[in-house]
Amino acid sequence: MNILLVGGGGREHAIIRKLKENPAVGTVYALPGNGGIARDAECVNIAATDIDGIVDFARNHPVDYAVVAPDDPLVMGCVDALEAIGIPCFGPRANAAIIEGSKAFSKNLMKKYGIPTAAYETFSNPNEALRYLESAPVPIVVKADGLALGKGVIIAETREEAKQAVVDMMCNGKFGKSGTTVVIEEFLTGPEVSVLAFTDGETVKPMISSMDHKRAGDNDTGLNTGGMGTVAPNPYYTEDVADRCMREIFIPTIRAMKAEGRPFKGCLYFGLMITPSGPKVIEYNCRFGDPETQVVLPLLDSDLLTVMRATTDGTLKDTPVVSKDGAAACVIMASKGYPLHYEKGFEITIPEDVWPYVYVAGAKEQDGKLLTSGGRVLGVTAVRNTLEEALEAAYAMASRIHFDNAYCRSDIGARALRARENR
């Protein structure tokens, strides 16, 4: 079976590696892929947002199944376009991907169907948003309505910071069209949990929980990033919390989307906060999280392709989704300066015995060398019996990888270890 995978980051590298564990998988075409993915797939220089180019490629190559991984092509209707030429796909159609494509839509959905989330207001007029902030309690959260590469959320400690966020998004075009509408919502407190779940529009089966580290600096300081590392499982996601999330959030969300005529098939990401009054939804993503995927898939004991096809075919109810025992840790190696300005083009050296544990995100191949080409360059993932062992192994492998201006947080997993000790 030949597979077309849309995307070119660390998440896609992890998906490809997991798919290839199935001996039935033949060629994997990665569009566009990257310099590291090229070791595991046939990369094709077609952008993930070039829907016409992707369709033309699928029409002219032996593609049996497609996996659309990133948010942009999902929201743009890549699954719809591929299905229209007879290619079965993993991922939601555009009318369901809106659950991530518009925060206003997702907040209104939760309000309508009683799914617990933060109180909020939506604004399309900057003057109205600024007036609202005159009396709103702080801290407060300002979110760009549309997709913003994981950077469109500002946690404002003061009214001045909140107003500046509104001006940047709505007046200065910081996130383009994604910021023309903003959601301003209540600041919640509590530990965050990421849960990725397979669904075929009827049944929902979560994978193991994880904990992301979004801030650029140690001790959760600095700017928000796309994620500087992850660990799994998340110690805050107890059995009681999991049961409550299934009853109050996961199943109601799937039923709500179906009731709205937008059945969701694929991977639905639940960004949760465990507040003093219970779990609440911070955000939905319409796809695998990045870098959560890099710890969740190595701990998946079920065959990924089988589960993916079950979401497409509507047979997930009869398909097991089982996780392995143990723990996983992923340390992101980034370019110094990320998520703001950073230099590119530095050669990356990775020992051969470390390669199987590296997921490449921002690197290109040039003249036989692997060069940095992004802010998040790669993730190093280790799976061990305990989280302590996984972290030690991940950091040990990362220390053997070299490129100029490399940077990583030194405290990935520390919060999870403290939480476990305090339980």
C-alpha positions in Angstrom: 0.0 0.0 0.0 1.4 3.4 -1.0 0.7 6.4 1.2 0.7 10.1 0.4 1.4 12.1 3.5 0.9 15.9 3.5 3.2 17.9 5.7 6.9 18.4 6.4 7.7 18.7 10.1 8.5 16.6 13.2 5.0 15.5 13.6 4.9 14.1 10.1 8.3 12.4 10.6 6.8 10.6 13.6 3.7 9.6 11.7 5.7 8.2 8.8 8.0 6.2 11.1 4.9 4.7 12.9 3.1 3.9 9.6 6.2 2.1 8.3 6.0 -0.4 11.2 3.2 -2.0 9.2 4.8 -4.4 6.6 2.0 -3.7 4.2 3.2 -0.1 3.7 5.1 0.4 0.5 6.2 3.8 -0.7 5.4 6.8 1.5 5.3 10.1 -0.5 5.9 13.1 1.8 4.6 16.4 0.3 6.8 18.3 0.9 8.7 16.4 3.6 12.1 17.7 4.7 15.8 16.8 4.7 15.4 14.3 7.6 12.1 12.8 6.4 13.9 12.0 3.2 15.6 9.1 5.1 12.2 7.5 5.6 10.1 8.6 2.7 10.1 9.9 -0.9 9.9 13.7 -0.6 8.1 15.6 -3.3 8.6 19.4 -3.5 4.9 20.3 -3.3 3.8 22.6 -0.5 1.3 21.4 2.0 -1.0 24.3 1.1 -0.8 23.6 -2.7 -4.1 21.7 -2.8 -4.2 21.6 -6.6 -0.6 20.3 -6.8 -1.3 17.6 -4.2 -4.4 16.4 -6.1 -2.5 16.4 -9.4 0.3 14.3 -7.8 -2.2 11.8 -6.3 -4.0 11.5 -9.6 -0.8 10.6 -11.4 0.9 8.3 -8.9 -0.1 5.0 -7.3 -1.6 6.4 -4.1 -3.8 4.1 -2.0 -4.4 6.2 1.1 -3.6 9.8 2.1 -2.8 11.3 5.5 -3.3 15.0 5.8 -1.4 16.1 8.9 -1.1 19.9 9.2 -3.9 22.3 10.1 -3.7 24.6 7.1 -4.4 22.1 4.4 -7.1 20.5 6.5 -8.9 23.8 6.9 -8.4 24.6 3.2 -10.2 21.3 2.2 -7.3 19.0 1.2 -9.2 15.9 2.4 -12.3 17.0 0.5 -10.2 17.5 -2.7 -8.5 14.1 -2.4 -11.7 12.3 -1.6 -13.2 13.9 -4.7 -10.8 11.9 -6.9 -11.3 8.7 -5.0 -8.4 8.8 -2.5 -9.5 7.7 1.0 -8.0 10.0 3.6 -7.2 10.3 7.3 -8.2 13.7 8.5 -11.4 15.8 8.8 -13.1 17.6 5.9 -13.0 21.3 5.8 -16.4 21.8 7.5 -15.1 19.8 10.5 -11.6 21.3 10.5 -13.2 24.6 11.3 -13.1 23.4 15.0 -9.5 24.6 14.9 -9.7 27.0 12.0 -12.0 29.4 13.9 -11.7 29.8 17.7 -15.0 31.7 17.6 -16.7 28.7 16.1 -15.2 26.3 18.6 -16.1 28.6 21.6 -19.7 29.0 20.3 -19.9 25.2 19.8 -18.9 24.6 23.4 -21.3 27.2 24.7 -24.2 25.8 22.7 -23.6 22.2 23.8 -22.6 22.8 27.4 -19.0 21.7 27.0 -16.9 23.2 29.8 -14.5 26.0 28.7 -13.5 29.5 29.8 -16.0 32.3 29.7 -15.3 34.5 26.6 -16.3 37.3 24.3 -15.7 37.5 20.5 -14.9 40.8 18.7 -14.5 41.8 15.1 -14.2 45.5 15.9 -11.0 46.6 17.6 -12.6 49.6 19.3 -15.2 47.4 20.9 -12.5 44.9 22.0 -10.4 47.7 23.6 -13.5 49.1 25.4 -14.2 45.7 26.8 -10.7 45.4 28.1 -11.1 48.7 30.1 -13.1 46.8 32.8 -12.2 43.1 32.1 -10.4 41.3 34.9 -6.7 40.5 34.4 -4.8 38.3 33.7 -6.8 37.7 30.6 -6.3 35.7 27.3 -6.4 37.2 23.8 -6.6 34.8 20.9 -6.5 35.3 17.2 -9.5 33.6 15.7 -7.7 31.8 12.9 -4.6 29.7 12.5 -1.4 31.3 13.7 1.3 28.5 13.9 0.6 28.0 17.6 1.6 31.6 18.4 -1.8 33.4 18.3 -2.5 33.2 22.0 -1.4 36.0 24.3 -1.7 35.6 28.1 -1.8 39.2 29.2 -0.9 40.0 32.8 -2.0 43.6 32.5 -4.7 45.6 30.6 -1.9 47.3 28.7 -0.5 44.0 27.5 -4.0 42.9 26.5 -4.7 46.1 24.6 -1.4 45.8 22.8 -2.3 42.2 21.8 -5.6 43.5 20.3 -3.9 46.3 18.4 -1.2 43.9 17.1 -3.7 41.4 15.9 -6.6 43.5 14.7 -4.9 46.7 13.6 -1.3 45.8 12.8 -2.1 42.5 11.1 0.4 40.5 13.1 -1.3 37.3 12.1 -2.9 38.4 8.9 -6.5 37.5 8.4 -6.3 35.1 11.3 -6.3 38.1 13.7 -9.2 40.2 12.1 -11.5 38.6 14.7 -10.3 37.9 18.3 -11.6 35.9 21.2 -11.0 37.4 24.6 -11.4 34.9 27.4 -11.2 34.2 31.1 -7.8 33.3 32.4 -8.0 29.8 33.9 -5.6 28.2 36.4 -4.5 24.6 36.7 -2.2 22.1 35.0 -2.6 21.7 31.3 -3.1 18.3 29.6 -3.0 17.4 25.9 -5.1 14.4 24.8 -5.1 13.2 21.2 -8.0 11.1 20.2 -9.0 9.0 17.2 -12.6 9.4 16.0 -14.7 8.2 13.1 -17.5 10.7 13.8 -19.3 8.3 16.1 -16.7 6.6 18.4 -13.8 8.4 20.1 -10.7 6.6 21.4 -8.1 8.7 23.2 -4.4 7.9 23.0 -2.1 8.3 26.0 -2.1 11.8 27.6 0.9 14.2 27.3 2.3 17.4 28.7 3.7 20.1 26.4 6.2 22.8 27.3 5.3 25.9 25.2 7.4 28.6 26.7 10.8 29.2 25.1 12.8 29.3 28.4 13.4 27.2 31.4 10.9 27.4 34.3 8.2 28.3 31.7 9.6 31.7 31.0 9.8 33.6 27.7 7.6 33.7 24.7 5.1 31.0 23.6 6.4 28.7 21.0 5.0 25.7 19.0 6.4 23.5 21.8 9.8 23.0 23.3 9.3 19.4 24.4 6.8 16.9 25.7 6.4 14.0 28.1 3.9 11.2 28.3 1.9 10.2 30.2 0.8 13.4 32.0 0.6 12.7 35.8 -2.3 15.2 36.1 -4.5 13.0 33.9 -5.7 10.5 36.4 -8.3 7.9 35.8 -11.0 10.0 37.4 -10.1 13.0 35.3 -10.0 10.8 32.2 -13.5 9.4 32.9 -14.8 12.9 33.5 -13.3 14.2 30.2 -14.8 11.3 28.3 -18.3 12.1 29.7 -18.2 15.9 29.7 -15.9 16.8 26.9 -14.9 14.1 24.4 -18.2 12.4 23.6 -20.2 15.6 23.8 -17.8 17.3 21.3 -18.1 14.4 18.8 -21.9 14.4 19.1 -22.0 18.2 18.8 -20.0 18.2 15.6 -22.3 15.5 14.2 -25.4 17.5 15.2 -24.0 20.5 13.4 -23.7 18.5 10.2 -19.9 18.5 10.6 -18.9 14.9 11.5 -15.3 14.8 12.6 -13.1 12.0 11.3 -9.4 11.8 12.1 -7.4 12.9 15.1 -9.0 15.5 17.4 -6.7 17.2 19.8 -8.1 18.3 23.1 -6.0 21.0 24.9 -7.3 20.8 28.5 -6.8 22.6 31.8 -7.6 20.8 35.0 -9.1 23.7 36.9 -10.3 23.6 40.6 -13.9 23.1 39.3 -12.9 20.3 36.8 -11.4 19.8 33.4 -12.1 22.5 30.8 -11.2 22.9 27.1 -8.6 25.5 26.3 -8.5 24.7 22.6 -9.2 22.1 20.0 -6.8 21.1 17.2 -8.1 19.3 14.1 -5.0 17.1 13.8 -2.1 15.5 15.7 -0.3 17.9 18.0 3.3 18.9 17.5 5.4 17.9 19.4 2.9 15.8 21.3 2.8 13.3 18.5 6.5 12.6 19.0 5.8 11.0 22.4 2.3 9.7 21.9 2.9 7.6 18.8 6.0 5.8 20.1 3.8 4.7 23.0 1.0 3.5 20.7 0.9 -0.3 20.7 -1.8 -0.6 18.1 -1.0 -0.5 14.3 -1.4 3.2 13.3 -2.5 2.5 9.7 -5.2 0.1 10.9 -6.5 2.7 13.3 -6.4 5.4 10.7 -8.3 3.4 8.2 -10.9 2.6 10.8 -11.5 6.3 11.3 -12.0 6.6 7.5 -14.2 3.6 7.2 -16.3 4.2 10.4 -15.2 1.0 12.1 -13.3 2.5 15.0 -15.7 1.0 17.5 -14.3 -2.5 16.7 -10.6 -1.4 16.4 -8.4 -1.5 19.5 -6.4 1.6 20.4 -3.9 0.4 23.0 -0.9 2.2 24.6 2.3 0.6 25.8 3.5 0.7 29.4 6.3 3.1 30.3 7.0 6.7 29.5 8.3 8.9 26.7 10.1 12.2 26.6 10.9 14.4 23.7 13.4 17.3 23.8 13.2 19.9 21.1 16.5 21.2 19.7 15.8 24.7 18.4 17.7 27.5 16.7 18.8 30.2 19.2 16.4 33.1 19.0 13.3 31.1 18.2 10.4 32.0 18.1 11.6 35.4 16.9 14.7 35.9 14.7 17.1 33.1 14.2 19.7 32.2 11.7 19.5 29.2 9.3 21.8 27.1 7.2 24.0 25.4 9.9 25.1 21.9 9.3 23.6 19.3 11.6 25.6 16.2 12.7 23.6 13.2 14.1 25.3 10.0 15.1 23.9 7.0 13.2 22.9 5.2 16.4 20.9 8.2 17.5 19.0 8.7 14.1 16.2 6.2 14.9 15.2 8.4 17.9 15.3 11.8 16.0 12.3 13.4 14.4 13.3 16.2 12.0 11.2 19.3 11.9 13.2 22.2 10.4 16.1 20.9 8.3 16.9 20.7 4.6 19.3 18.5 2.6 21.8 20.3 0.5 24.9 18.9 -1.2 24.6 15.8 0.9 24.5 17.7 4.2 21.6 18.3 6.6 21.2 22.0 7.3 19.0 23.9 9.7 16.1 25.6 8.0 13.6 26.4 10.8 13.1 27.5 14.4 12.4 24.1 15.8 15.0 21.9 14.2 14.4 18.5 15.5 13.0 16.5 18.4 14.9 13.7 20.3 12.5 11.1 21.8 13.3 8.3 24.2 10.9 5.6 25.6 11.8 3.9 28.8 10.2 2.2 31.8 10.1 5.4 33.8 9.9 9.1 33.0 13.2 9.7 34.8 14.9 7.1 32.5 13.2 8.5 29.4 14.4 12.1 30.2 17.9 11.0 30.9 18.1 9.1 27.7 16.6 11.9 25.6 19.0 14.5 26.9 21.9 12.2 26.6 21.1 11.6 22.9 20.5 15.3 22.3 23.9 16.1 23.7 25.5 14.1 20.9 23.8 16.1 18.2 25.5 19.3 17.0 24.7 22.4 15.0 25.6 26.0 15.5 23.2 28.1 17.6 21.5 25.0 19.0 19.2 25.6 21.9 17.0 23.4 24.1 15.3 23.8 27.4 17.0 22.0 30.3 13.9 21.3 32.3 11.6 19.3 30.1 9.6 16.9 32.3 10.6 18.6 35.6 7.0 19.7 36.3 5.7 16.3 35.6 8.2 14.7 38.0 7.3 17.2 40.7 3.6 16.5 40.2 4.1 12.8 40.5 6.0 13.2 43.7 3.2 15.4 45.2 0.4 13.0 44.4 
